[in-house]
Amino acid sequence: MLKEINEDYLRSILFGLQDGLVSTTGVVIGISTGVETKAIIILAAFVAVSVEATSMAAGQYSSEKAVHQLDTSGKHTDSLVFGAILMFFSYLFSGLLPIAPFVFAEPGVARVLAIIFAFFGLFAVGYIKGRWVKVSPVRSALELFIIGGIATSIGLVVGQILKV
């Protein structure tokens, strides 16, 4: 039973960390490519990460609740609220990583640092996940790194196309 509970919480944490890094980096890079004003970039980034973390927590709660409701065996005994809280803070924490450079540096430098921070974070999360679930840590790290690269590239392209 404890193993199942840990797996449910592990899923919340990993999903929150990965999505917080990928989504927020894509948003922040896209916004910072599309506008020059540091205050707008920071405002949009904090609004985005706050709303996304809340949305992810709500989605975690409601989707896990559906799993609990479908489970007639009673094997899902994890706390729905605790899983949602784990999702919220995992997402928020990792989402702050690509935002932080914009608070301390000018947009051009911050954009590069945000990408470096996010990719380092994705690589680290992937590596730790790989070790934890006993698969190739490097392969797991590279997988998250590539996913993050694709999302960041999309944000960059959209920001460049819609530049204001």
HELIX and SHEET records of a PDB file:
HELIX    1   1 LEU A    2  GLY A   34  1                                  33    
HELIX    2   2 LYS A   38  LEU A   70  1                                  33    
HELIX    3   3 LEU A   80  PHE A  104  1                                  25    
HELIX    4   4 PRO A  107  VAL A  133  1                                  27    
HELIX    5   5 PRO A  137  ILE A  161  1                                  25    
END                                                                             
